[in-house]
């Protein structure tokens, strides 16, 4: 069902639409808004909206037929489609609402012995750090081992820090059993060299749990080549599907231990059956992935999309860092940037005082949204203020120019009052 056509007026001589502001009309973005935060919640084109509506209408036309018959066949088709997309076996792919749901399903399925340890990083997504803390609080004698990263960081240094942590903290009596890592971190928004890290973990008999929330649609994925123990990725962030659609990959060797957080009819009937029905859901979100993949093919496919977004992210980072007189995050090898760039802000307000930082952060968020009608994600890392900009096919360098002007004004205001926003 429904993908929708790209407007004929946008088609270039190579039969694909020109990327940039001409693509805005393909999406549902407000005319007066500058979007540079695609990575947080995603955005889907009108063609995907149309496909979503078709499935919603189909479901409502005979909900009993959908829930008792049609849905199961469509979910099998979807799992096969997504397995092909990430080079996995269909039996190893199930759908979940989002990465947080998938990760919690994994974490709460794992068994631990007293003294076991989980390796994680200071760049972990905050809600999933809470999930790790919950495990530590509810599993006797489970320890969390933190690796601190300060970007920019070379891939060699990343691997070295993991090796050092394993040597220092993993013993026969108290081993590191699991490693929780990102494929692409949220903040800073950078790629992680998982193709090098996963083999290292296997050498030390450490199971890998990969938060790939930002992965699918932003970087190529090959599960058979990577061979993670667990991998979760959101389709609604970078793949253009509707919010509330993600993939959980579990290789067959772990099927017996993984269960959804909500146990239902499928318990003990296999991985697919357990995750397929976790109570009544609106499956149209999952079905929107079909339209998303169709649309991506029509506008040129994965390599074309990712190349445009990567190149503009680099250009945007160079522009903003020059404007601010600061720097952007990238290493000498150029391996950190996918479709997100991270630029240091011209702001000396302390990031160590949580109260001061959070008030300043909220002021920046509110002012970007309400006064300047643009948005990218501000955050702190390694003692500095940063802005994360997410690039999509509807962006141009002009968007960075507008964002840069807004941030200059906001940072000057905060600098003037030394972060005390109540004085503004």
C-alpha positions, -999 to +999 in steps of 0.1 A: +000+000+000+007+037-006+040+053-010+031+084-030+050+101-058+076+128-056+065+160-073+074+161-110+087+197-109+114+185-085+128+158-107+164+164-119+180+152-151+191+120-133+154+113-125+159+121-088+146+152-070+171+180-061+177+180-024+175+212-003+147+236+004+128+223-027+122+191-006+104+210+022+071+208+004+074+170+004+073+171+042+049+187+067+073+214+081+058+248+090+069+275+065+084+297+092+104+270+110+140+260+105+145+223+114+179+211+124+169+185+150+157+156+128+175+131+150+154+136+181+120+127+168+123+123+130+101+137+104+081+118+077+072+130+042+036+135+030+039+103+010+045+083+042+016+102+058-006+091+030+005+055+034-002+057+071-037+070+065-044+041+041-034+016+067-054+033+094-085+033+071-079-004+062-077-013+099-108+006+109-128-008+080-127-042+096-106-042+128-114-078+137-102-090+103-070-070+108-062-081+143-071-117+139-058-123+103-043-096+082-019-081+107+001-113+112+008-117+075+018-080+072+041-083+102+059-113+086+063-093+054+076-063+073+101-084+093+114-099+060+116-065+045+136-051+074+158-081+077+168-077+040+175-040+047+199-047+075+212-081+062+198-103+088+176-134+089+138-126+093+136-148+123+161-125+141+141-093+136+111-081+155+093-048+158+091-026+189+078+009+195+112+025+201+147+019+211+140+024+248+114-003+247+138-027+229+167-020+252+146-024+283+133-057+270+169-069+266+182-057+299+153-071+319+158-105+301+194-109+311+206-131+339+234-120+363+256-136+388+269-118+419+299-097+409+289-094+373+296-060+356+282-040+327+305-017+308+290+015+296+300+050+285+294+086+298+278+094+264+249+069+271+214+082+263+201+095+297+169+074+299+188+042+291+214+051+318+183+051+341+176+016+329+211+005+338+208+021+372+175+003+377+193-030+370+220-022+395+194-013+421+174-045+416+201-071+409+223-080+439+260-072+435+257-060+399+283-033+392+284-007+364+317+002+349+319+037+333+342+047+305+346+084+301+349+097+266+360+133+257+355+141+220+370+145+195+383+110+198+401+088+173+388+053+167+421+039+179+417+058+212+381+046+216+392+010+212+421+015+235+399+030+263+377-001+261+407-025+263+420-006+293+387-008+310+385-045+304+420-051+317+413-030+348+379-041+358+372-076+344+384-105+365+376-142+367+356-137+399+340-104+388+338-104+350+325-077+327+296-097+312+279-071+290+289-039+272+262-013+265+273+009+237+259+032+209+262+028+172+258+066+169+257+085+201+229+110+208+251+138+222+276+143+209+260+131+177+290+110+165+296+076+149+310+048+171+335+023+155+313-007+164+329-027+135+361-027+156+346-028+190+322-058+186+350-083+177+371-070+207+342-077+230+337-112+216+374-119+222+367-112+259+334-131+260+315-099+267+280-097+252+272-065+233+240-045+236+240-019+209+218+012+211+214+020+175+186+046+179+203+069+154+217+042+131+192+030+105+188+055+077+219+075+088+246+048+084+247+015+065+239-016+086+249-052+081+240-074+110+257-105+096+290-086+093+287-068+126+273-098+145+262-079+177+245-099+205+216-074+206+208-044+184+179-019+185+173+009+161+146+035+156+130+037+121+112+069+129+144+090+135+162+088+102+143+063+080+112+085+076+086+062+092+060+074+117+070+078+153+067+046+173+085+022+150+118+004+157+136-028+150+150-052+176+176-076+163+184-107+183+205-135+168+192-170+171+217-179+198+199-156+222+163-163+214+157-184+244+165-157+269+149-126+253+113-116+261+093-084+258+088-062+288+050-070+284+044-108+285+013-118+265-001-146+243+031-154+226+051-164+257+073-195+249+061-195+213+092-180+198+108-145+195+085-133+167+053-145+184+063-129+218+070-095+203+043-095+177+015-092+202+022-073+235-014-061+238-035-040+215-015-016+195-019+007+165+001-013+139-002+015+113+030+030+127+049-001+118+032-003+084+044+032+076+079+017+071+068+003+038+060+037+025+092+052+040+114+027+022+095+032-011+099+069-008+136+067+000+141+046-032+122+072-053+144+101-041+176+082-049+182+056-022+204+053+009+238+063-005+224+094-022+205+105+009+233+098+033+260+114+011+240+147+009+233+148+046+269+140+055+284+166+032+260+193+044+267+184+080+304+190+074+298+223+056+274+234+083+299+226+110+327+245+092+304+275+088+292+276+124+326+270+140+341+298+119+312+321+128+315+314+165+353+313+165+352+278+180+356+242+167+335+213+157+338+176+167+357+155+142+389+135+144+418+134+120+405+103+102+371+120+096+352+090+110+329+107+135+304+126+114+274+110+097+244+133+093+249+152+126+275+178+134+285+191+168+298+227+172+311+243+203+291+274+213+307+308+221+297+305+257+319+304+289+290+299+314+299+270+336+286+236+327+296+222+361+268+239+381+238+218+372+213+244+383+229+272+363+235+249+333+199+236+332+184+270+335+206+283+307+198+252+286+161+257+290+164+294+281+183+285+250+157+258+240+128+281+246+143+311+228+153+291+198+118+277+194+097+306+204+116+337+194+137+325+165+116+296+152+145+273+146+159+244+165+190+223+170+199+205+203+222+222+228+241+201+253+272+200+274+302+178+269+338+178+284+333+211+301+318+231+271+285+240+256+277+225+222+250+225+196+241+193+177+227+199+142+209+171+123+208+174+086+181+160+063+174+162+026+153+194+031+181+214+046+205+238+030+235+259+043+211+288+047+195+269+076+228+269+095+232+307+088+198+314+104+206+291+133+240+307+137+226+342+140+201+331+166+227+313+187+251+343+186+223+365+201+213+339+227+249+332+238+256+369+241+226+373+264+237+344+286+273+356+286+262+390+297+244+377+328+269+349+334+241+323+329+217+338+355+187+338+332+165+354+359+183+386+351+172+386+315 
